[in-house]
Amino acid sequence: MLPMTAEPIALSSAHTCTCNHDDAAEAIVLDGRTIPHAVRHAAIFGALDAIQIGFALDLIAPHDPLPLLAQLENTRPGAFSVSYLERGPEAWRIRFTRVA
């Protein structure tokens, strides 16, 4: 068993792996069209929750995700800036950048 510590562990937002890429310079892309409808919002929110401040996720959706955007604002107000990169008609691409 690992010893418990009373001190908080600081998580660095700096990229620490040795694979020679810069996550801050490239957005993670999540194609929501490939996620089963029954778990789509939960999967997207899980991915968004993993994004650190200053990083972005590009979501590709089969329709304008207005219900998802409303749910995001209700559950995580002000946590992301949202911008459309593409607006249909076959796919919508939205960039979510973590700001808080």
C-alpha positions as CSV (number, residue, x, y, z in Angstrom):
1,M,0.0,0.0,0.0
2,L,1.3,3.5,-0.8
3,P,1.8,5.9,2.1
4,M,-0.8,8.7,2.3
5,T,0.5,12.3,2.3
6,A,-1.3,15.3,3.7
7,E,0.4,17.6,1.2
8,P,-1.5,18.2,-2.1
9,I,0.2,16.9,-5.2
10,A,0.8,19.7,-7.8
11,L,0.1,18.6,-11.3
12,S,2.3,20.3,-13.9
13,S,0.6,21.5,-17.1
14,A,3.9,21.1,-18.9
15,H,4.3,18.2,-21.3
16,T,6.6,15.7,-19.7
17,C,6.7,12.7,-22.0
18,T,9.5,12.1,-24.4
19,C,7.6,11.5,-27.6
20,N,8.6,14.9,-29.2
21,H,5.2,16.5,-29.6
22,D,3.6,19.5,-28.0
23,D,0.1,19.0,-26.9
24,A,-0.4,22.7,-26.3
25,A,0.2,23.4,-30.0
26,E,-2.2,20.7,-31.3
27,A,-5.8,20.1,-30.3
28,I,-7.0,16.6,-29.4
29,V,-9.5,15.5,-32.0
30,L,-12.6,13.5,-30.9
31,D,-14.9,12.2,-33.6
32,G,-18.3,12.1,-31.8
33,R,-19.9,10.4,-34.8
34,T,-18.1,7.2,-33.9
35,I,-19.4,7.1,-30.3
36,P,-22.6,5.2,-29.7
37,H,-25.5,7.6,-29.1
38,A,-26.3,6.1,-25.7
39,V,-23.0,7.1,-24.2
40,R,-21.9,10.0,-26.5
41,H,-22.4,12.9,-24.0
42,A,-20.8,11.0,-21.2
43,A,-17.8,10.2,-23.3
44,I,-17.4,13.8,-24.6
45,F,-17.6,15.1,-21.0
46,G,-15.1,12.6,-19.9
47,A,-12.7,13.8,-22.6
48,L,-13.3,17.5,-21.7
49,D,-12.7,16.8,-18.0
50,A,-9.3,15.4,-18.9
51,I,-8.2,18.6,-20.7
52,Q,-5.9,20.9,-18.7
53,I,-6.1,24.7,-18.8
54,G,-4.8,26.1,-22.0
55,F,-5.3,22.9,-24.0
56,A,-8.0,22.2,-26.6
57,L,-10.3,19.5,-27.8
58,D,-11.8,19.6,-31.3
59,L,-15.1,17.7,-31.4
60,I,-16.5,16.5,-34.7
61,A,-20.3,16.1,-34.5
62,P,-22.9,14.8,-36.9
63,H,-25.1,17.9,-36.1
64,D,-24.9,21.2,-34.4
65,P,-24.4,20.1,-30.8
66,L,-26.6,22.8,-29.2
67,P,-27.9,20.4,-26.4
68,L,-24.3,19.4,-25.5
69,L,-23.3,23.1,-25.4
70,A,-26.2,23.9,-23.1
71,Q,-25.4,21.0,-20.9
72,L,-21.7,22.0,-20.8
73,E,-22.6,25.6,-19.7
74,N,-25.0,24.3,-17.0
75,T,-22.6,21.8,-15.5
76,R,-19.2,23.6,-16.1
77,P,-20.0,27.3,-16.5
78,G,-17.1,29.3,-17.8
79,A,-14.7,26.3,-17.9
80,F,-14.3,26.3,-21.7
81,S,-14.2,28.8,-24.6
82,V,-16.1,27.4,-27.6
83,S,-15.6,28.2,-31.2
84,Y,-16.9,26.7,-34.4
85,L,-14.3,25.6,-36.9
86,E,-16.8,24.1,-39.3
87,R,-20.6,24.3,-39.6
88,G,-22.1,21.4,-41.5
89,P,-23.9,20.4,-43.5
90,E,-22.4,16.9,-43.0
91,A,-20.2,17.6,-39.9
92,W,-19.7,20.3,-37.3
93,R,-16.3,20.8,-35.8
94,I,-16.1,22.7,-32.5
95,R,-13.0,23.7,-30.5
96,F,-13.3,23.5,-26.8
97,T,-10.4,25.3,-25.0
98,R,-10.1,24.9,-21.3
99,V,-9.9,28.3,-19.6
100,A,-10.7,27.5,-16.0
